[in-house]
Amino acid sequence: MHMNVLAALSATLLLLGQTDGAQAATVVKPGVKRCALLQSQLTAAVRSKHMVLSPRARSLEAEAREFCQQGKTAQGARAYVKALNTLGIMPDLETAHVATGEVP
């Protein structure tokens, strides 16, 4: 009887530990959010204004995407900012609304 209770308690603790680990693994770092935010701004600008990316902007976008995928988010964000600037767009670097879901 005591062994069954101990086994059940151990299994419960093990599952709780795994749940906490899974939640910790899904936390998104600020740099990743910034990359996603800037990428969506670039995509939205191109779609809404029916722009065609210049070769320079296309190159910067590819560079930014690669940096962000490699975890070099600061370099990726800088490349996205440059790509947006080549289109004459001032990027919105405010990330507070990303976390809260509010629209600036």
FENUR-V149408 format. One record per backbone hydrogen bond with DSSP energy under -1.0 kcal/mol. NH is the residue of the N-H (numbers start at 1). CO is the residue of the C=O. E is the energy in kcal/mol with one decimal. If there is no record, write none. Layout:
{{NH CO E} {NH CO E}}
This chain:
{{5 1 -1.9} {6 2 -2.4} {7 3 -2.6} {8 4 -2.5} {9 5 -2.5} {10 6 -2.5} {11 7 -2.3} {12 8 -2.3} {13 9 -2.4} {14 10 -2.3} {15 11 -2.4} {16 12 -2.4} {17 13 -2.2} {18 14 -1.9} {19 15 -2.2} {20 16 -2.2} {21 17 -1.8} {22 18 -2.3} {23 19 -2.3} {24 20 -2.2} {25 21 -1.7} {27 24 -1.0} {33 29 -2.0} {34 30 -2.5} {35 31 -2.2} {36 32 -2.3} {37 33 -2.7} {38 34 -2.7} {39 35 -2.5} {40 36 -2.4} {41 37 -1.9} {42 38 -2.3} {43 39 -2.6} {44 40 -2.8} {45 41 -2.3} {46 42 -2.2} {47 43 -2.3} {48 44 -3.1} {49 45 -2.0} {51 46 -1.6} {58 54 -2.8} {59 55 -2.2} {60 56 -2.4} {61 57 -2.4} {62 58 -2.2} {63 59 -2.4} {64 60 -2.7} {65 61 -2.7} {66 62 -2.2} {67 63 -2.5} {68 64 -2.7} {69 65 -2.2} {70 66 -1.7} {71 68 -1.1} {72 67 -2.4} {73 71 -1.4} {76 72 -2.2} {77 73 -2.8} {78 74 -2.0} {79 75 -2.0} {80 76 -2.3} {81 77 -2.5} {82 78 -2.3} {83 79 -2.3} {84 80 -2.7} {85 81 -2.6} {86 82 -2.1} {88 85 -1.6} {89 84 -2.5} {99 95 -1.2} {100 96 -1.6} {101 97 -1.9}}
